[in-house]
Amino acid sequence: MIDLRSDTVTMPSDAMRDAARDADVGDDVYGDDPTVNELEARAADLVGTEDALYVPTGTMGNQIAARTHTQRGQEILVDDQAHVVKWELGGLAQLSGLQVRTVDCGERAVPTPEQVRTNLVAEDLHRPGTGLLSLENTHNSRGGVAVPVEHVEAAAEAAHAHDVPVHLDGARVFNAAIALDVDPKELVEPVDSVMFCLSKGLGAPVGSIVAGTEEFVARARRTRKLLGGGMRQAGIIAAPGLLALDNVDRLADDHANAQALADGLDDLPGLSVADPDTNIVVVDSEGAGMTGDAFAEACTEAGVGCGAFGEHTTRFCTNWDVSREDVDAAVDRIARVVA
Ligand SMILES: *Cc1c(COP(=O)(O)O)cnc(C)c1O
């Protein structure tokens, strides 16, 4: 199986397994785990924030950020295709008591300043007030779109003008930075908090980071404890995460492989593939008379793992465990599916 279901399916390297076994550890709830402390310091440094917090998953990281920034009953403003809305079990409502106001951001993937201004709600006797604007970069459901710094800045400035803080779901923020050829700090500078995943593309078996100011991270640490995310000798899983931070530059290989995959599949009869910005390739199989479900199932049977994405679309995600040869082989196998 050439597994292109996700960039999370990668197996930890021998170096990561060795690092886990040999990690210096302590009780992280007491702040005693030197490996977690090192990871948090390096992660903050990488994205240019004062501090950072190690969390088990990206989902928990986003939910911690939302809860830490807001008061129950407020609104959160977010793109209607955002991960926090589509794939986190309504956690914004369940865990933070937030009312979700969505906007359709289209190909831009983040709201325009105008969309922010017209959808912010000022608190009064009848209206709850907007507590947070949440952005996503790269944008998963919109096809791995890398949102340029100017668009992040414009949306954030519009929210800040009304004293509304901004969170960035940057599960794949390093993919965005590589694709845009900017320092990840530039993508994070306009926002008040960021979440990014160590387990997507970077090869770590587990773990994500929430980063922001010292004051924000101190409060986020309490929210993490509340949600049951205070971990003990977590250096065992943080040690591979430290190695993952060295793997940012290799995301360029995933992007090149995604482009090769897109080009190869777009040449096949009945398939139409948008040019990928990053490592996510979205294939439209309507021309081959196949729904996303049917196409994904047929590809999987032919030995290429992928997932239905929409009615006629399927997502392929290049990753560390997939080489250029694998990509070429995947195109050959899919050619037989549509032949
Ligand atoms: C994967 C993902 C998450 C959640 O991360 P998990 O570690 O799977 O919980 C959040 N946001 C985006 C955009 C993602 O792609």
The ligand as an SDF file (V2000), in Angstrom:
LIG
                    3D

 15 15  0  0  0  0  0  0  0  0999 V2000
   -5.0690   17.5710   11.7180 C   0  0  0  0  0  0  0  0  0  0  0  0
   -5.5780   18.9410   11.9410 C   0  0  0  0  0  0  0  0  0  0  0  0
   -5.9460   19.3560   13.2310 C   0  0  0  0  0  0  0  0  0  0  0  0
   -6.0250   18.4170   14.4200 C   0  0  0  0  0  0  0  0  0  0  0  0
   -4.8710   17.7500   14.7530 O   0  0  0  0  0  0  0  0  0  0  0  0
   -4.9710   16.3330   15.4990 P   0  0  0  0  0  0  0  0  0  0  0  0
   -3.5950   16.1610   16.0320 O   0  0  0  0  0  0  0  0  0  0  0  0
   -5.3430   15.3300   14.4490 O   0  0  0  0  0  0  0  0  0  0  0  0
   -5.9890   16.4390   16.5700 O   0  0  0  0  0  0  0  0  0  0  0  0
   -6.3520   20.6720   13.3780 C   0  0  0  0  0  0  0  0  0  0  0  0
   -6.3870   21.5180   12.3400 N   0  0  0  0  0  0  0  0  0  0  0  0
   -6.0390   21.1510   11.0940 C   0  0  0  0  0  0  0  0  0  0  0  0
   -6.0750   22.1520    9.9990 C   0  0  0  0  0  0  0  0  0  0  0  0
   -5.6360   19.8400   10.8500 C   0  0  0  0  0  0  0  0  0  0  0  0
   -5.3180   19.4890    9.6040 O   0  0  0  0  0  0  0  0  0  0  0  0
  1  2  1  0
  2  3  1  0
  2 14  2  0
  3  4  1  0
  3 10  2  0
  4  5  1  0
  5  6  1  0
  6  7  2  0
  6  8  1  0
  6  9  1  0
 10 11  1  0
 11 12  2  0
 12 13  1  0
 12 14  1  0
 14 15  1  0
M  END
$$$$
